[in-house]
Amino acid sequence: MRVTKGNDHLKVKAVAGTRVVLLALDMDEASREGLLGFAIKRGVKGHAQTWLRGTKYFKDLVPHPDAGQDYSSRDQPFQTFLWSDYKAFADTDYDFTIVALYGDIHAFEERHQLEFSIRTEAEDDQHHGVWFNRGAIASHAFETKFHNKRLTDEMTENVSDDGKLLDDETAWLSRGLAEACLKYINETGRGEALRVCAYEFTYLPVLRALKRALDRGVDVHIVYHDTKKDNDANRAAIGKAGLPDKVVRGGQETQVLFRRTRTPIPHNKFIVKLAGGKPKRVWTGSTNFTDTGFFGQTNVGHLVTDADTARTYLDYWTELSGDPTHSVALKNATGLTPNPPNVIAKEPIAAFFSPRVADNMLDWYGQRITDTTTLAMMTIPFNVASTILAALGKKADAMRLVVLEDVPTADVAAAEKANRGKLAFSNGAILGKSFIKYKMGGAKVVPIANSDLDRWFVDEELARPTNNGHVFFIHSKVLLIDPLSDDPLICSGSANFSTNSLISNDENMILIRGNTRVADIYMTEVDRIFRHFRSRDIINHNAGAGEHNEWLLLDTTGAWIGPNFKEGNYKNNRRQLFFPEADAGTWADQAAADPDPFADEKERAAAKKKKKPPQG
């Protein structure tokens, strides 16, 4: 849902996802003089509107702030031209009012009011369902609301049989993700079937939901990670949930559990649903079936209701259930999902499975990044592959915004510096602290020297949720190309954008072209995550350099406006994304002329023929 509204002085472009409404603002030069910010109010259609709130304030109005306090934007306005409402509910009509404020901060003058209405997207339109968890491993809001209460098994497993999370904290963190997955399982009836492919398989409410499904006559088959390494946790959870190895139905013994042992990382997390013996839907995405997956690191669950897509995933599951060797798995994956063309069709959805003979799909992703005409967005756990970084680092008019799990490497920082204002990275960060990761997992949190942040922000710790793995912040694997256009490209799934995920692991991705609804949901969520961590990166960097900025103070001088309209500035470039001066076309126009990124696939494979598939 996208709405544009304006008058002679003020314009707004609103983009609604499911739980986020993003507002981009623009203003003519004469009206910027004396502007002190924007007051924004919102209400469900037909009901009274209330002013949205923020954490920044004028010092003269709030000389002694309380930790964690927030303020009405009518008294302490938003000094930004890009604002998002993160408290919206899905599938709801909202009325918004935006008011520009001027004059004395003790008695603001209201000018240039805009009113508009917008409807948030349904979480599932019976073709695509999309759920992002809150994904705030270090969150000011979480500390304020729950005081960094550490998650326990009792809390994460406090789930009703119908899939409702009964603990307020886990429900807040899940933001509908765990509930959607449990509902998908729970709604499966007798005579229907579920085909599960799981990597980390330890979140007991999911395993217990599968056991209940089995007990009520659902045909449940599960392929799970059970290699010699890292299989104890899965085995223990399966035993605790009471999932049997086999069941007897109609006098026939049927296998339930299928061990996947012959690949280093069987990284899939999907569930195919069958009705009447035919595949109908598939749950996929980045979310492992773990408490950390649902409640900690940033993740997405994506439900596709499409018989052809579900059939392709079912065929993949069937072949994996035989625990194929690498060579057989490679033949199966490439046979089911051939290499995509540079310009994929708008329908049907294109799936892409691993392992592959070579890592040429990185070149395909890189080409799409280079083809971008307005905006590319990514979430990347682990490192940035050199092929991807080369594409991101090319001089271009399009903006590229990337969220990383780790602190940027020197090469990543150099690419950002060379493309300042057009390429920006943000990475997992804890406010006011340095987060140090260790090679074998685990982490250390160290206060940043010379930081006054505790004076303005409530204290944050890595106290929840317990993350026993090595991904603490960003686990989703998303690439968006021109998401604001009428022809967006969305890539999402289990596969990290890496060589190993392509040529070694079991993986799956979906490639969706032209679906603006799905693009709006993904864009508003990735933007939420990007801005969440980018502000932390900047504050921590400056504090670490000895700067004692009072980050929560509003500006009384008007200096805050300038960067939003300065040629080449990052904030100006972001604003112009929503108010382009001309039609830039889309990625597909450029991709049609690109060379075949898979042309040398056989040569690459031959060069590696004598080597074993890389581990990891």
C-alpha positions in Angstrom: 0.0 0.0 0.0 1.5 3.3 -1.1 0.0 6.7 -0.7 1.3 10.1 -2.0 -0.3 13.3 -0.7 0.8 16.9 -0.8 0.1 20.6 -1.1 2.1 23.6 -2.2 4.5 23.4 0.8 4.6 19.8 2.2 4.5 16.3 0.6 4.3 12.9 2.1 5.0 9.5 0.5 3.7 6.7 2.8 4.5 3.0 2.4 2.7 0.5 4.6 3.9 -3.0 5.3 2.2 -5.2 7.9 3.4 -3.6 11.1 5.3 -0.6 9.8 4.1 2.6 8.1 7.0 4.5 6.6 6.6 8.2 6.1 8.9 10.1 3.8 8.5 13.9 3.8 9.4 16.7 1.4 9.1 20.5 1.7 9.7 23.5 -0.5 12.7 25.7 0.3 10.8 28.7 1.5 8.8 26.7 4.0 11.9 25.2 5.6 12.8 28.5 7.2 12.2 28.3 10.9 10.9 24.8 10.8 11.3 23.0 14.1 10.0 19.6 13.2 6.9 17.6 12.5 4.1 16.5 14.8 2.4 13.3 13.6 -0.8 11.8 14.9 -2.5 8.6 13.9 -5.7 6.7 14.7 -7.7 3.7 13.4 -10.0 5.0 10.7 -13.2 6.4 12.3 -11.6 6.8 15.7 -9.8 9.7 17.5 -6.1 10.2 16.5 -3.3 10.4 19.1 0.1 12.0 18.7 2.9 9.6 18.0 5.8 9.7 20.5 9.6 9.9 20.4 12.5 9.9 22.7 14.1 13.3 21.8 13.3 16.6 23.5 14.1 20.3 23.8 16.4 20.8 26.8 14.5 23.9 27.9 11.3 22.0 28.0 12.7 18.8 29.7 15.7 19.9 31.9 15.6 16.7 33.9 14.6 13.7 31.7 13.8 10.4 33.2 15.5 7.3 31.7 13.3 5.6 29.2 10.8 8.5 28.9 9.2 9.4 25.7 7.3 12.5 24.5 4.4 13.5 22.4 5.5 14.8 19.0 3.2 17.8 19.4 5.5 19.0 22.2 8.8 17.5 21.1 8.5 17.2 17.3 10.3 14.8 15.0 13.3 16.4 13.4 13.6 14.2 10.4 12.2 13.8 6.9 12.0 10.0 7.2 9.9 8.5 10.0 8.3 5.1 10.6 5.5 4.1 12.8 6.5 0.7 14.3 3.3 0.3 16.4 0.9 -0.3 13.6 -1.2 -3.5 13.3 -1.6 -5.5 10.2 -4.7 -5.3 7.9 -5.9 -2.1 9.5 -7.1 1.3 8.1 -5.4 4.3 9.6 -5.8 8.0 9.4 -2.7 10.2 9.7 -2.2 13.9 10.3 1.2 15.6 9.8 1.7 19.2 11.1 4.8 21.3 10.5 5.7 23.3 13.7 7.3 26.7 13.9 8.0 29.6 16.3 8.5 29.5 20.0 9.0 26.0 21.4 6.8 26.9 24.4 3.9 27.8 22.0 4.3 26.2 18.6 2.7 27.7 15.5 1.1 25.0 13.3 1.4 25.3 9.5 1.1 23.1 6.4 -1.0 20.3 7.7 -1.5 17.1 5.7 -4.0 14.4 6.2 -4.1 11.0 4.5 -5.4 7.5 5.0 -3.6 4.2 4.4 -4.2 0.5 5.1 -1.6 -1.8 6.4 -1.1 -5.1 4.6 -2.6 -8.4 5.7 0.1 -10.7 7.0 -1.2 -13.4 4.6 -3.2 -12.7 1.5 -3.4 -16.4 0.7 -0.6 -16.1 -1.8 2.3 -14.7 0.3 2.4 -14.5 4.0 5.3 -12.6 5.6 6.3 -12.3 9.2 9.4 -10.6 10.6 10.1 -11.0 14.3 11.2 -7.9 16.3 14.9 -8.9 15.9 16.2 -6.5 18.6 18.9 -8.4 20.3 19.9 -5.1 21.9 16.9 -2.9 22.3 16.2 0.3 24.1 12.5 -0.5 23.9 13.0 -4.0 25.2 14.9 -2.7 28.3 12.2 -0.1 28.9 9.4 -2.6 28.6 10.8 -5.8 30.1 14.0 -4.6 31.9 16.2 -7.0 30.1 14.6 -10.0 31.8 16.5 -13.0 30.7 14.5 -15.6 28.7 14.0 -19.0 30.2 12.7 -22.2 28.8 9.6 -21.8 30.9 8.9 -18.5 29.2 9.7 -19.6 25.6 7.8 -22.8 26.0 4.7 -21.2 27.6 2.5 -21.8 24.5 -1.1 -23.0 24.4 -2.0 -26.0 22.3 -3.6 -23.6 19.7 -0.3 -21.8 19.3 -0.8 -18.7 21.4 2.3 -17.4 23.2 1.3 -16.9 26.8 4.4 -15.0 27.9 4.2 -11.3 27.2 8.0 -11.0 26.6 8.2 -13.8 24.0 5.1 -12.6 22.3 6.6 -9.1 22.0 9.9 -10.5 20.6 8.1 -12.9 18.2 5.9 -10.2 16.7 3.7 -12.9 15.1 6.5 -15.1 13.7 6.3 -18.0 16.0 2.5 -17.8 16.1 2.3 -18.0 12.3 4.5 -21.0 12.2 2.5 -22.8 14.9 -0.8 -21.9 13.3 0.4 -23.3 10.0 1.1 -26.6 11.7 -1.9 -26.6 14.0 -4.4 -26.0 11.2 -3.4 -29.1 9.4 -6.1 -31.7 9.7 -6.5 -35.4 9.7 -5.8 -36.8 6.2 -3.5 -33.9 5.3 0.2 -34.1 5.4 3.3 -32.1 6.4 6.8 -32.5 5.0 9.4 -30.8 7.3 13.0 -30.1 6.5 14.9 -28.8 9.5 18.4 -27.7 10.4 18.3 -26.6 14.0 15.3 -28.3 15.4 15.0 -27.6 19.1 12.1 -25.3 19.8 9.8 -27.6 21.7 6.5 -25.9 20.9 7.0 -26.6 17.2 8.1 -30.2 17.8 5.1 -30.7 20.1 2.8 -29.2 17.6 4.1 -31.7 15.0 3.6 -34.5 17.5 0.0 -33.4 18.1 -0.6 -33.3 14.4 0.8 -36.8 14.1 -1.6 -38.0 16.9 -4.6 -36.5 15.2 -3.9 -38.3 11.9 -1.8 -35.9 10.0 0.9 -37.7 7.8 4.0 -36.1 9.2 7.5 -36.8 7.8 10.5 -34.9 9.1 14.0 -34.6 7.5 16.3 -33.3 10.2 20.0 -32.5 10.7 21.7 -35.5 12.2 25.4 -35.4 11.1 28.1 -36.7 13.4 28.7 -33.1 14.5 26.1 -30.9 16.2 23.3 -33.5 16.4 22.9 -33.9 20.1 20.5 -30.9 20.6 18.2 -32.1 17.8 18.1 -35.6 19.2 17.4 -34.5 22.7 14.5 -32.2 21.6 13.0 -34.9 19.4 13.0 -37.2 22.4 11.6 -34.7 24.8 8.7 -33.9 22.4 8.0 -37.6 22.0 8.3 -37.6 18.2 8.6 -41.3 17.2 10.9 -42.7 14.6 8.0 -44.6 13.0 4.3 -45.0 13.4 1.8 -47.8 12.4 -1.1 -46.7 10.3 -3.7 -49.1 8.8 -1.4 -52.0 9.7 1.5 -50.4 7.8 4.6 -49.1 9.5 5.5 -45.6 8.3 8.7 -43.7 8.8 8.4 -40.3 10.5 12.0 -39.2 11.1 14.6 -39.1 8.3 18.2 -38.3 9.2 20.2 -36.0 7.0 23.8 -37.0 7.5 25.7 -36.7 4.2 26.2 -32.9 3.9 28.2 -30.6 6.1 25.3 -28.2 6.7 21.7 -29.3 5.8 20.6 -25.7 6.2 16.9 -25.8 5.0 14.0 -24.8 7.2 10.8 -25.4 5.3 7.5 -27.2 5.8 5.3 -28.3 2.8 1.6 -28.8 3.4 -0.4 -31.3 1.4 -4.2 -31.7 1.1 -5.9 -34.4 -0.8 -2.4 -35.8 -1.5 -1.4 -32.7 -3.4 1.1 -30.0 -2.3 -0.6 -26.7 -1.6 1.6 -24.4 0.5 5.2 -24.1 1.8 6.5 -22.3 4.8 10.1 -21.2 4.3 12.4 -18.3 5.1 15.4 -17.8 7.4 14.0 -18.9 10.7 15.5 -22.0 12.4 13.1 -23.9 14.6 14.8 -22.7 17.8 14.0 -20.2 20.5 16.8 -18.0 19.2 15.4 -18.1 15.7 12.0 -17.0 16.7 12.8 -14.5 19.6 16.4 -13.4 19.2 18.2 -12.8 15.9 16.4 -11.0 13.1 14.5 -13.5 11.0 11.6 -13.8 8.5 9.1 -16.5 7.9 7.5 -16.6 4.4 4.5 -18.7 3.5 3.8 -19.3 -0.1 0.4 -20.6 -1.2 1.1 -21.8 -4.7 0.7 -25.4 -5.9 3.6 -25.3 -8.3 6.0 -23.9 -5.8 4.8 -26.3 -3.1 5.3 -29.2 -5.6 8.9 -28.1 -6.3 9.7 -28.0 -2.6 8.0 -31.4 -2.0 10.1 -32.9 -4.8 13.2 -31.4 -3.1 12.1 -32.8 0.3 11.5 -36.2 -1.2 15.0 -36.4 -2.6 16.6 -35.1 0.6 14.7 -37.7 2.6 16.8 -40.3 1.0 19.9 -38.7 2.5 21.7 -38.3 -0.9 25.4 -38.0 -1.3 26.7 -34.6 -2.5 26.8 -35.6 -6.1 23.3 -36.9 -6.1 22.0 -33.9 -4.1 23.6 -31.6 -6.6 21.9 -33.3 -9.5 18.6 -33.2 -7.7 18.8 -29.4 -6.8 19.9 -28.3 -10.3 17.3 -30.5 -12.0 14.5 -29.2 -9.9 15.6 -25.5 -10.1 17.6 -24.6 -13.2 19.7 -21.5 -13.2 17.4 -18.5 -13.4 17.5 -16.1 -16.4 18.7 -12.5 -15.8 15.1 -11.3 -16.0 12.9 -13.8 -14.3 9.2 -14.0 -15.0 6.7 -12.2 -12.8 4.9 -15.5 -12.3 5.4 -18.2 -11.2 7.7 -17.7 -8.3 11.2 -19.0 -9.0 12.8 -21.3 -6.5 16.5 -21.9 -6.3 18.0 -24.9 -4.4 21.5 -25.9 -3.4 24.0 -27.5 -3.8 25.2 -26.2 -7.2 28.2 -27.0 -9.3 29.7 -23.6 -8.7 29.0 -20.3 -7.0 27.8 -18.4 -10.1 24.6 -17.4 -8.4 26.7 -14.9 -6.6 27.4 -13.3 -10.0 23.6 -13.3 -10.7 23.0 -11.5 -7.4 25.8 -9.1 -8.1 24.4 -8.3 -11.6 21.0 -7.5 -10.1 22.6 -5.2 -7.6 24.5 -3.5 -10.4 21.2 -3.3 -12.4 19.5 -1.4 -9.6 18.2 2.0 -10.7 17.0 3.4 -7.4 17.5 1.2 -4.3 19.0 -2.1 -3.3 18.7 -3.5 0.2 20.3 -6.5 1.8 20.6 -8.4 5.1 23.9 -10.4 5.3 24.9 -12.6 8.2 28.6 -13.4 8.4 30.9 -11.8 5.8 30.2 -10.0 2.5 31.3 -12.2 -0.4 33.8 -10.5 -2.6 31.5 -10.8 -5.7 28.7 -9.1 -3.7 31.0 -6.4 -2.4 32.3 -5.7 -5.8 28.8 -5.1 -7.0 27.8 -3.0 -4.0 31.0 -1.0 -4.4 30.5 0.1 -8.0 29.9 3.8 -8.6 26.2 4.1 -9.3 23.2 6.5 -8.9 21.2 3.9 -7.0 21.4 3.7 -3.2 22.6 0.5 -1.5 21.7 -0.1 2.1 23.1 -3.3 3.8 22.6 -4.7 7.3 25.5 -6.9 8.5 25.8 -9.3 11.5 29.4 -8.3 12.1 31.5 -5.2 12.2 32.5 -4.2 8.7 35.9 -5.4 7.4 38.4 -2.9 6.0 37.3 -3.7 2.5 33.7 -3.1 3.3 34.5 0.2 5.0 36.6 1.2 2.0 33.7 0.5 -0.4 31.4 2.6 1.8 33.8 5.5 1.9 34.3 5.4 -1.9 30.5 5.6 -2.3 29.7 7.9 0.5 26.1 9.0 0.4 25.1 6.1 -1.9 26.3 3.0 -0.1 25.8 2.5 3.7 26.3 -0.4 6.0 24.9 -0.9 9.5 25.9 -3.8 11.7 24.7 -5.5 14.9 25.4 -3.2 17.8 24.6 -2.7 21.5 24.1 0.9 22.4 27.0 2.3 24.5 29.0 -0.9 24.3 31.4 -2.7 22.1 30.3 -6.2 21.2 33.2 -8.6 20.6 32.5 -11.9 19.0 34.7 -15.0 19.2 35.5 -17.5 16.5 33.9 -20.5 18.2 30.8 -18.6 19.3 30.3 -16.6 22.5 30.8 -12.9 22.9 32.0 -10.2 25.3 30.3 -6.9 25.9 32.6 -4.0 26.9 31.5 -0.4 27.8 32.7 2.2 25.3 35.2 4.5 26.8 34.3 8.2 27.0 30.6 7.5 26.5 28.0 9.6 28.2 25.2 7.5 26.7 23.9 6.1 30.0 23.0 9.7 30.9 20.5 9.7 28.1 19.6 6.1 27.4 18.6 3.3 29.7 21.2 0.6 30.2 21.3 -2.2 27.7 22.9 -5.6 28.1 23.2 -8.8 26.1 21.0 -10.3 28.7 18.3 -11.8 26.5 17.5 -13.9 24.7 20.1 -16.6 25.4 21.9 -17.1 22.2 24.0 -20.2 22.2 25.0 -19.9 18.6 27.3 -17.5 16.8 24.6 -15.3 15.1 23.4 -12.7 17.6 21.8 -9.9 15.5 21.1 -10.6 11.8 20.1 -14.0 10.5 17.7 -13.1 7.7 19.0 -13.5 4.1 17.2 -10.9 2.0 18.1 -9.0 -1.2 15.6 -6.3 -2.5 16.1 -4.7 -5.9 14.1 -1.5 -6.6 11.5 -2.3 -4.0 9.8 1.1 -4.4 9.2 0.6 -8.1 6.3 -1.1 -9.8 8.6 -4.0 -10.7 10.5 -5.0 -7.6 12.7 -8.1 -7.1 12.6 -9.9 -3.7 15.1 -12.7 -2.9 14.6 -14.5 0.5 15.2 -17.9 2.0 17.7 -19.9 4.0 20.9 -19.4 1.9 23.5 -17.0 3.0 25.0 -15.0 0.1 28.2 -17.1 0.2 30.1 -19.7 -1.8 29.7 -22.4 0.8 25.9 -22.0 0.9 25.8 -22.5 -2.9 28.1 -25.4 -3.5 28.2 -27.3 -0.2 25.0 -26.9 1.8 21.3 -27.9 1.4 19.6 -24.5 0.9 16.6 -22.9 -0.7 15.7 -19.4 -1.9 12.6 -17.9 -3.5 12.9 -15.2 -6.2 9.8 -13.0 -6.5 9.4 -10.4 -9.2 6.7 -7.7 -9.6 4.8 -8.2 -6.3 4.7 -4.7 -4.8 2.8 -5.9 -1.7 5.6 -8.3 -0.8 8.2 -5.7 -1.6 6.5 -3.1 0.7 6.5 -5.6 3.6 10.1 -6.5 3.1 11.3 -2.9 2.5 9.6 -1.4 5.5 11.0 -4.2 7.7 14.6 -4.1 6.3 14.5 -0.3 6.7 13.4 -0.7 10.3 16.3 -3.1 11.0 18.8 -1.0 9.1 18.0 2.3 10.9 17.8 0.5 14.2 21.4 -0.5 14.0 22.8 2.3 11.9 21.9 4.9 14.6 23.7 2.7 17.2 26.8 2.4 14.9 27.0 6.2 14.6 26.5 6.9 18.3 29.0 4.2 19.4 31.6 5.3 16.8 31.4 8.9 17.9 31.3 8.1 21.6 34.3 5.8 21.1 36.1 8.7 19.5 35.6 10.8 22.6 32.7 12.9 21.4 30.2 13.8 24.1 27.1 14.6 22.0 23.8 14.8 23.7 22.1 12.5 21.3 18.5 13.0 22.5 18.5 16.8 22.4 16.4 18.4 19.7 17.9 21.3 17.7 16.6 24.8 18.1 18.7 26.3 15.3 17.3 24.6 12.2 20.7 23.0 11.4 19.0 19.6 11.4 17.3 20.5 8.1 20.4 21.1 5.9 21.7 17.6 5.4 18.3 16.5 4.1 18.6 18.8 1.1 22.4 18.9 0.6 23.5 17.5 -2.8 25.3 14.2 -2.3 24.4 13.8 1.3 23.1 10.5 2.5 19.9 11.9 4.0 19.2 13.9 0.9 19.7 10.8 -1.3 17.3 8.8 0.9 14.7 11.5 0.7 14.9 11.7 -3.1 14.2 8.0 -3.3 10.6 8.8 -2.5 10.4 12.0 -4.5 12.3 11.3 -7.7 12.6 14.0 -10.3 12.3 11.6 -13.2 11.4 7.9 -13.9 14.7 6.0 -13.6 13.3 2.7 -15.0 13.9 -0.5 -13.1 16.4 -3.2 -12.8 14.8 -5.4 -15.5 15.6 -2.8 -18.2 19.3 -3.2 -17.4 19.3 -7.0 -16.7 18.1 -7.8 -20.2 21.4 -6.6 -21.6 23.6 -8.4 -19.1 25.8 -11.3 -20.1 25.0 -14.8 -18.8 26.4 -15.1 -15.3 26.4 -18.9 -15.6 28.4 -19.0 -18.8 31.6 -20.2 -17.1 29.8 -22.5 -14.6 31.3 -25.7 -16.0 34.8 -24.2 -16.2 34.5 -23.2 -12.5 33.3 -26.6 -11.6 36.0 -28.3 -13.5 38.6 -26.2 -11.7 37.3 -27.5 -8.4 36.6 -31.1 -9.5 39.5 -32.6 -7.6 38.6 -30.7 -4.4 36.0 -31.8 -1.9 33.1 -29.4 -1.3 34.1 -26.8 1.2 33.0 -27.3 4.8 30.6 -24.7 6.4 
